[in-house]
Amino acid sequence: MLPKSKKLSRGLFPARNDSKFSWMGKVLRVHAYTAGDKDTGPRFAIVVPARLSTGAVSRNRFKRLVMSAIEEIMSKVGPLPHKKYVIFPKENLRTLAPNDVLEDIRVFARKKEARP
């Protein structure tokens, strides 16, 4: 699990009209925002709409899966270019495979690594 300092709180959550960079993977969609505050490192939030899940348990399980994948992969990657990352699933949680989530985050980290 990511430490609390790496999670995006409600107070720091970006506004809908903030400028963003969007990335679409196989099962995930990532919005990256450039923060105007003096934040020291990247922060992550996972947003799962209720229509993509049958209950809170599966939504929380998905969030834990994504957070642990981020922690595992980002520890191997250098600094990221943006400060705020919001991650969304693209499809119903019942159809997502954990390996697809891990692969999407790996691909995202490699793409972000190449950007200035």
C-alpha positions in Angstrom: 0.0 0.0 0.0 1.2 3.5 -0.7 1.9 5.7 2.3 -0.6 8.4 3.1 1.8 11.1 2.0 1.5 9.7 -1.6 -2.3 9.6 -1.7 -4.2 12.6 -3.1 -6.5 14.0 -0.5 -9.8 15.6 -1.2 -8.4 19.1 -0.4 -5.7 18.6 -3.1 -7.9 16.9 -5.6 -7.7 18.7 -9.0 -10.7 20.6 -10.3 -12.5 19.3 -13.4 -11.3 22.2 -15.6 -7.6 22.0 -14.6 -5.2 21.3 -17.4 -4.4 17.7 -17.7 -2.6 15.0 -19.7 -4.7 11.9 -20.3 -3.4 8.4 -21.0 -5.6 5.4 -22.0 -4.3 1.9 -21.3 -6.0 -1.4 -21.8 -8.0 -1.3 -18.6 -7.1 2.0 -17.0 -7.4 5.7 -17.8 -4.9 8.1 -16.1 -5.3 11.8 -15.8 -2.0 13.6 -14.9 -2.2 17.2 -13.5 0.6 19.6 -13.0 0.2 21.0 -9.5 0.6 24.6 -8.7 1.4 23.9 -5.0 4.8 23.2 -3.5 4.2 19.5 -3.3 7.4 17.4 -3.0 6.4 14.4 -5.0 3.6 12.7 -7.0 0.3 11.9 -5.4 -2.2 9.3 -6.6 -6.0 8.9 -6.4 -8.1 6.0 -7.6 -11.7 6.9 -8.6 -14.1 4.0 -9.1 -17.7 5.0 -10.1 -20.4 2.9 -8.4 -21.8 2.0 -11.8 -18.6 0.0 -12.6 -18.9 -2.1 -9.5 -21.4 -4.2 -7.6 -20.4 -3.0 -4.2 -18.0 -1.1 -2.0 -16.0 -4.2 -1.2 -15.0 -4.7 -4.9 -14.3 -1.0 -5.3 -12.0 -1.0 -2.3 -10.3 -4.2 -3.4 -9.6 -2.7 -6.8 -8.2 0.5 -5.1 -5.9 -1.6 -2.9 -4.7 -3.6 -6.0 -3.9 -0.4 -7.9 -2.2 1.3 -5.0 0.0 -1.8 -4.4 0.9 -1.9 -8.1 1.8 1.8 -8.1 4.0 1.3 -5.1 5.7 -1.7 -6.6 6.4 -0.2 -10.0 7.0 3.4 -9.0 9.8 2.4 -6.6 11.7 1.2 -9.7 11.0 4.3 -11.8 12.6 7.7 -11.4 10.8 10.9 -10.7 7.5 11.5 -12.5 6.9 14.7 -14.5 3.5 15.5 -13.0 2.4 16.0 -9.4 -1.2 14.7 -9.3 -2.4 11.4 -10.9 -6.1 10.3 -10.9 -6.7 6.7 -12.1 -10.0 5.4 -13.4 -11.0 1.9 -14.5 -12.3 1.8 -18.1 -14.7 -1.1 -17.6 -16.7 -3.1 -15.0 -14.5 -4.4 -12.2 -15.8 -7.9 -12.6 -14.1 -8.1 -16.0 -10.7 -6.8 -15.0 -7.8 -9.1 -14.5 -5.1 -8.1 -11.9 -2.4 -8.8 -14.4 -3.9 -6.3 -16.9 -3.9 -3.6 -14.2 -0.2 -4.3 -13.4 0.7 -4.3 -17.1 -1.1 -1.0 -17.6 0.8 0.7 -14.8 4.1 -0.7 -16.0 3.4 0.7 -19.5 2.3 4.0 -18.1 5.5 4.3 -15.9 7.6 3.6 -19.0 5.9 6.2 -21.1 6.1 8.8 -18.3 9.8 8.0 -17.7 10.5 9.0 -21.3 8.8 12.4 -21.0 10.7 15.4 -19.6 
